[in-house]
Structures are given as C-alpha cells and as structure tokens.
Amino acid sequence: MDRLREAAEKLSKGSFIIGDDALEVVPMQEHGGRSVGDDLFGVSAWLHRLSEDVDVPYNTVKEYRWVASRWPERHRCSGVAFSTHQILAAISDPEERWAAIKNPPLDARTSKRRWTPETARHRVGYHEPGPETV
C-alpha cells in the first residue's frame, strides 16, 4: 500500500509540475483578455505546441494549467491527490477553496478526516446518480 501511495503522490506532483510550467509559458488571462503575442501565436496555439513538445495531450496540459492557476503552491496540500485539487478548483472563491482543502470531511470507512474524489464532488455540489458507498 505504501508503494501505491508513493506512486500516487508522484503523479500529483508531476501533474502540478506540468500545470505550473504551462502557466509560466502561457499565464492565465481574464476572459477575453489578450497578451502581446496573441496576434502571432495565441494561447491555444502555445498550449498545442507545448503539449506536442512534452508529449502530453493538449486537453491534459490545458486542464493541469487551469488547476495549477487555482492552487498556488502555498495553498496545495501534500497528501491530497491532484484529482481532489482538480475537483475542489471548482469552488469559485479562493479563500473558501483554500480553507476547504484544509478541512477534509470524516471518512466513514476509515474514521479519519481525508478527501476522496467522491467527498470532493459532494463538496462542490456535484452528486452522481446511483447508490452511495460507505
């Protein structure tokens, strides 16, 4: 189990590295905003080029960039999966988002406070149809 947790932690760190570097290459802009280089090479073109250079699908680079923009490094929680950060990124208010990740719900199965993808989805108001698990 420790080996699996270590691998999951490496995946999360790798996802944030890709997102952070994509943000460095192409910073986030206000909706409809323009940067100096847009006339020659727009955001989408830059992200496509970056995705080809690192052999990561365009939509993955685009999503990791957005998640990294919502979670500055000082607000990320080690031990919490990138996928949980990704789901909680939907919380629009930054202060609420950053406070939420530090206050995980009680896991009924383990009796410990921790985030799971299911509890994160519930926190942001997304409820999947079907039976709930314990």
C-alpha positions in Angstrom: 0.0 0.0 0.0 2.9 2.4 0.8 4.2 1.9 -2.7 0.9 2.8 -4.2 0.6 5.9 -2.1 4.1 6.9 -3.1 3.2 6.5 -6.8 0.0 8.5 -6.4 2.0 11.3 -4.7 4.4 11.3 -7.6 1.5 11.5 -10.1 0.1 14.5 -8.2 3.5 16.3 -8.1 4.0 15.6 -11.8 0.6 17.0 -12.7 1.3 20.2 -10.8 4.8 20.5 -12.5 3.1 20.3 -15.9 0.5 22.8 -14.9 3.0 25.2 -13.3 5.3 25.1 -16.3 2.3 25.6 -18.7 1.3 28.6 -16.6 4.8 30.0 -16.9 4.7 29.6 -20.7 1.1 30.9 -21.0 -0.1 32.8 -17.9 -3.9 32.9 -17.3 -5.7 35.8 -18.7 -9.0 37.4 -17.9 -11.8 36.0 -20.1 -11.4 37.6 -23.5 -8.1 39.1 -22.5 -5.2 39.4 -24.9 -1.5 39.2 -24.5 1.2 40.9 -26.6 1.9 37.7 -28.6 -1.7 36.8 -29.4 -1.5 38.2 -32.9 1.3 35.8 -33.8 0.6 32.9 -31.5 -2.5 32.7 -29.3 -3.0 30.8 -26.0 -4.4 27.7 -27.7 -1.5 27.6 -30.2 1.0 27.9 -27.4 -0.7 25.1 -25.4 -0.8 22.9 -28.5 2.9 23.4 -29.1 3.7 22.8 -25.5 1.6 19.6 -25.5 3.5 18.3 -28.6 6.9 19.2 -27.1 6.2 17.2 -23.9 4.1 14.5 -25.5 1.1 15.2 -23.2 -2.4 15.6 -24.7 -3.5 19.2 -25.3 -6.6 18.9 -23.1 -4.5 17.5 -20.2 -2.0 20.4 -20.4 -4.9 22.8 -20.6 -6.6 21.3 -17.5 -3.4 21.0 -15.5 -2.6 24.7 -16.2 -6.1 25.7 -15.0 -5.8 23.6 -11.8 -2.4 25.0 -11.1 -3.7 28.5 -11.5 -6.4 27.8 -8.9 -3.9 26.3 -6.5 -0.8 28.4 -5.9 1.9 26.2 -4.4 1.5 27.6 -0.9 -2.2 26.5 -0.8 -1.7 23.0 -2.1 -1.9 20.1 0.4 0.6 17.4 0.2 -1.0 14.0 0.7 -4.1 15.2 -1.1 -4.4 13.9 -4.7 -4.2 16.2 -7.7 -7.6 14.9 -8.7 -9.0 16.3 -5.4 -7.4 19.6 -6.0 -8.9 19.5 -9.5 -12.4 18.9 -8.3 -12.2 21.5 -5.5 -10.8 24.0 -8.0 -14.5 24.5 -9.0 -15.0 26.5 -5.8 -15.0 30.0 -7.2 -14.0 31.9 -4.1 -10.2 31.5 -3.5 -10.4 31.8 0.3 -13.2 29.3 0.5 -11.4 26.9 -1.8 -8.1 27.1 0.2 -10.0 26.7 3.5 -12.0 23.7 2.2 -9.0 21.6 1.3 -7.5 22.1 4.8 -10.8 20.8 6.4 -11.4 17.3 4.9 -14.6 15.5 5.9 -14.7 12.4 8.1 -14.3 9.2 6.0 -16.9 6.8 7.3 -14.9 3.8 6.2 -11.6 4.8 8.0 -13.0 7.1 10.7 -10.2 9.6 9.6 -10.5 13.0 8.1 -9.5 12.8 4.5 -10.5 13.8 1.0 -11.7 11.3 -1.6 -12.9 12.1 -5.1 -16.4 11.3 -4.0 -16.4 13.7 -1.0 -14.7 16.4 -3.1 -17.5 16.1 -5.7 -20.1 16.4 -3.0 -18.4 19.4 -1.5 -18.6 21.3 -4.8 -22.3 20.3 -5.3 -21.9 17.5 -7.9 -23.9 14.5 -6.9 -23.7 11.5 -9.2 -26.8 9.3 -9.7 -26.7 5.9 -8.2 -26.0 4.4 -4.8 -23.6 6.0 -2.4 -20.8 4.0 -0.9 -19.9 3.9 2.8 
